Every structure is written in structure tokens, then in C-alpha cells.
């Protein structure tokens, strides 16, 4: 059984968030997917020079939300930490806040 588990490739999840402090009370989900769709979301983000942050459990949680949904208060803290991280590595993002 363990050999089968080792050979199985984990299905990737991805979610994209958009946040504008002037208009949004909280970040909104603008894309979600798993498998090939997740790979395409990540690929498009990289092509557009959008920072990509990897957190499997958060991606799975966000993927359960609908497009346009605001993130729930339960994950504000972790998403805030990600936004701070992105702001520290992406000057153009930091300048927009």
C-alpha cells in the first residue's frame, strides 16, 4: 500500500486572490483550481510577474470558496502574513498598498 502512495503524484491546488484596500473589506478569490487548472493558474501568475506563495492547506481552503467570495475571517491572519511577505519581496505591490 505504501508503494502505491509513494507513486501517486499529489494533486496540486491553486487559488488567486485580489485585494484593493480602497474598495475591498477583505481579499477576494478571483481564480481557483486543482490539477491542470491549478498548474495553469500558477503558470499565468508567473508569466504576469505576480508573486506566487506556496501553502497547500491554504490553497485547498481557498479552492473551496467561490469566485468573487471574500476570504472568511478565520483565515485573515494567514492571508495577512502572505500579503506582508509579498510586500517585502515585490516593490510594485508594496507601492500599491
N, C-alpha and C positions, 0 to 999 in steps of 0.2 A: 504494500500500500504506500509506503513512504517513497518508493521509487517512482510511482505514478505522480505523487505530489511534487517531487523534485523536477520531473519532466514537464509539468504543466506550467505554462507561462501565465503569470498573473495578469489579469485584465486591468488595464490602466483606466483611470477615471480622470477627467479634467473638467474644470469649470473656469469661466472667465467672469470677472466682476468689473463693474463700472461704478465709480463714485465721484460725485461732484458735490463738495460741501455746500455750495450755494443753493443747490436745488434738491439734494437728497438727504433724508434723515439718516439713512444707512446705505451701505453699498448694495447694489442690485446685481442679480445674476443676469448676464447677457448671453451666456452660452454654457451648455453642459453636454457631456457625452462620455461614453466608455468605449473601449476598444479602438477601432479605426477612427471613430468620430473624435475620441479624446486625442489621438495622435494628430489629427488634422487641426484641432484647436491649438495644440501646443506648437505645431508647425507654423500656423498663421501668426501666432503671437511672436515667435522668434523672427519671422520674416518682417513683421511690423515693428520690430525692436521694442516689443512690450516685455517688461520683466516677467520671468516665469519663476514661480516659487513652488517647490515640491513638498506636499504634505498629503499623503494618501488618504488618511482618515478624514481630513477636511474636504478633500476633493469628493469623496464619496458622499459626505453630508451635503455639500453644495449641489451635487448632482441630483439629489432627491428633491430639490426645490424647482419651481417652475421659472421659465424665462420671464424676467421682469420683476420677480419677487425680491423683496428686500431680505437681507440676511436676518435670521432670528437673533434676538438679544443674547441667547445662550452662547453664540459664537463671536460676539462683538470683540471680546478681548483678544482672541487668537487672530482675527482678521486685522485688528488694530496693530498687533505686533508685526504682521506681514506688511501692512502699509508703511509702518515705520522703517522696516527693513528695506523695502523698495525705495523709500525716500532717501535712505542713506547711500544707496548704490546707483540711483538714477536721478541725476541732477534735473533733468527736464520735468520729471514727475514732481520732485520736491518744489520746484519753482511754481508749479500749478496750484499747490496747496495754500 
